[in-house]
Amino acid sequence: MNRSEGTGGEAVGGGSGPTAGGTAARKAGAGPSAPVPIAPPGQGVGRPPRAAVGPSSRAVLLASCPNQKGLVAGLASFIAGHGGNILYAEHAVEPAVGRSFTRIEWDLGDFDLAREEISPAFRDFGACLHASWQLTFSDTVPRVAVWVTRLDHCLVDLVWRQRAGELAAQVPLIVSNRPDLAPLADQLGIDFRHFPITPENKLDQEVEQLRALQEYNIDLVVLARYMQVLSPAFIERFPGRIMNIHHAFLPAFPGANPYRRAHERGVKLIGATAHYVTPELDEGPIVEQDAIRVSHRDDVPDLVRKGRDLERVVLARAVRFHLEGRVLVYGNKTVVFT
């Protein structure tokens, strides 16, 4: 989805971008240490023209602001006042922090504001509410980069769902710190970038990884069992747009061999957690979780198989929620409008 964002009414641009054609298995050497500016989604070069607004085009507004009387009525009046037909509206209040969270989706067929006029028109209204907000459009498709190491189960599942129409996204790029999955990327027809990571070259390689995200106009990075820790500097240059899948209910069983250690503990439930990545390792806002029962009859391979099934499903749900503009982050928590 095309995306505009604001805090207290300040909006920034949004959109989607082009793919780099063909399939390539390329190695990237260590690059310069100079920072690479990362444009907000939609500000990369060479994107195809946006689709014209038609009867099926929809806008989605996510807003977070201090709880106050008349909030829902005011938002609805803004949309209705410009001829918008509200299709879905959800609202939640967090009394402990005194904030309201709203998601409104409306049809743009009879809306009297052009797409580029909506954010400026909402700016003053949002400022009056002291709102943080983002605006997305259904007919601009986000671009996703999937990052992997050796395991391919989440990658294959995401690409299958995308091509089956379950995920409204493009997947033009696979990034890895190992070359193992380059043949799979070639079979899938997706460009593959290999960035070998060592303690000595990590920061320089991250510069090159950021360049690749810019080159492919990536809107969302999905760490699909990517077994490297991203530096705080990298995360800060792509904030709120990196999602990870973790093989447990966080923070249980971090690190290597989690299923073996779970088996040794005799656990009765195993889980998976999808969360946004922050500089605090595995402490980011949680988007989705699920669990499955296990028993003494299950050995380590059984736990691995069941765990990978969970990882596929939980990550796919979380990615879909993000792509559809259903996730509001506040502090280290999320509101997910499902």
Sequence and secondary structure as in RCSB ss.txt:
>XXXX:A:sequence
MNRSEGTGGEAVGGGSGPTAGGTAARKAGAGPSAPVPIAPPGQGVGRPPRAAVGPSSRAVLLASCPNQKGLVAGL
ASFIAGHGGNILYAEHAVEPAVGRSFTRIEWDLGDFDLAREEISPAFRDFGACLHASWQLTFSDTVPRVAVWVTR
LDHCLVDLVWRQRAGELAAQVPLIVSNRPDLAPLADQLGIDFRHFPITPENKLDQEVEQLRALQEYNIDLVVLAR
YMQVLSPAFIERFPGRIMNIHHAFLPAFPGANPYRRAHERGVKLIGATAHYVTPELDEGPIVEQDAIRVSHRDDV
PDLVRKGRDLERVVLARAVRFHLEGRVLVYGNKTVVFT
>XXXX:A:secstr
 EEEEEETTEEE         S  EEE      S      TT SSS        TT EEEEEEEEE  TTHHHHH
HHHHHHTT EEEEEEEEEETTTTEEEEEEEEE TT SS HHHHHHHHHHHHHHHT EEEEEETTS  EEEEEESS
  HHHHHHHHHHHTTSS  EEEEEEESSSTTHHHHHHHT EEEE    TTTHHHHHHHHHHHHHHTT SEEEESS
  S   HHHHHTSTT EEEEESSSTTSS SS HHHHHHHHT SEEEEEEEE  SSTT S EEEEEEEE  TT  H
HHHHHHHHHHHHHHHHHHHHHHHTT EEEETTEEEE  
